[in-house]
Amino acid sequence: MTHGPRGDEVAAAPPIATWAPAGRPLRFDVLVGPPDGSTRARRGRLTLSHGVVETPTFMPVGTNATVKALDPDDLREVGARMILANTYHLYLRPGHERIARLGGLHAFMAWDGPILTDSGGFQVVSLADLREIDEAGVTFRSHLDGSTHRFTPEHSIAVQEALGSDVAVALDHPVPPHASSRAEVADAMRRTHAWAERSLAAHRREDQALFGIVQGGLEPDLRAESTRAIAALPFDGICIGGLAGDETAAQRRAALDLAVPLLADDPRPRYLMGLGSPLDMLDAVDRGIDLFDSVLPARVARNGTLWVPGGRLNIRNARFQDDSRPVLEGCPCRLCRSFSRAYLAHLFRAEELLAYRLATCHNLTFTLDFMARLRQAIEAGTLHQFRHEELARRVPDDPDAPGMSDSQAGTKVG
């Protein structure tokens, strides 16, 4: 074994499965697969135009070409290897054509690692009051100035090609899984499949991978139908969409337990969109997922919530004003290396901008270190022990810490 980024132990043996489509800028190696029927977790390596990503991993969200409060050096220090940017918001401001003229998204934001851009599909849900949907696409009313903008699969692909992300995503029609009727889920799924084919036909950029999205809500037959339909198309990766919304953890598990076995012999990377709680990600990795994204770690940090093993702290609580300890002893983040809980509590009370940077650095370091330890557990064959230990150390959250789930946080804005 050799050691990779953030202490990863990297298997020296040949991969057990590889996805490397001819003429495409993507390679995905499955290094360690499920040893038996007790887990579907796998350890992989995703190679893209701008670098290598060890999986399973978490992608911080940089909605407006920035992860809020952080610069690229901060991102590298917290352990980020790949980030997500928002197609719809960058189209509105500053405009994809401007970004292209300025050298593309990587140059524009001075980030030299891989970038995944979503399609604008999430805004179909998050901006439901500001859009109208039909068979051809979606018409949005801008939340900035009220102007109208038309998104079709072809337009979404054109915007993402102009941005120059490493991975583009096909436009889809997600719906809230729990609150939607079967008819609404079926209609959205059918439209997603049609848009998937149109996205593939429109995609021309050879140095950019393209992922398709599975829908189907919580309906077992529809989720299976959508998984088979998207897997049958020549995408470079498979997104599991329509989750991390208003469903329960048990409902999410059931959907994954149905979809992932249908992809058991498929070597392409699997990406569950919008999930960012460490224990939720552990649960999904156990069920065979490779990639995640969410605004959750960064958003709760800006609310003063700091993640620690087994729970979270609300640094706004008065008891931290005289606490000279770091937020988490031994944490390598810039907050815990240099500053006390008392200092951070002061920054939040004084509304100093440094508070947001330090708290965000901590939560993302915690999240990405958690994923690194999870990868090591998969390699060592100790994932179930790791899971047991993490659940055993779970303690009630700080009673003053604001509760927030992935769905409450929103997943692509913030």
FENQUI-V871106 format. One record per run of one state. SS is the DSSP state (2 for helix, 1 for strand, 0 for the rest). FROM is the first residue (numbers start at 1). TO is the last residue. If there is no record, write none. Layout:
# FENQUI-V871106
SS:FROM:TO
SS:FROM:TO
This chain:
# FENQUI-V871106
0:1:1
1:2:3
0:4:4
2:5:7
0:8:8
1:9:10
0:11:16
1:17:19
0:20:26
1:27:32
0:33:42
1:43:48
0:49:50
1:51:55
0:56:56
1:57:62
0:63:71
2:72:78
0:79:81
1:82:85
0:86:86
2:87:92
0:93:95
2:96:101
0:102:104
2:105:109
0:110:113
1:114:117
0:118:121
2:122:126
0:127:127
2:128:130
1:131:133
0:134:136
1:137:141
0:142:147
1:148:152
2:153:163
0:164:166
1:167:169
0:170:181
2:182:202
0:203:208
1:209:214
0:215:219
2:220:231
0:232:236
1:237:240
0:241:248
2:249:262
0:263:268
1:269:272
0:273:277
2:278:286
0:287:290
1:291:294
0:295:295
2:296:302
0:303:304
1:305:308
0:309:310
1:311:314
0:315:317
2:318:320
0:321:333
2:334:338
0:339:340
2:341:349
0:350:353
2:354:380
0:381:382
2:383:392
0:393:405
2:406:409
0:410:414
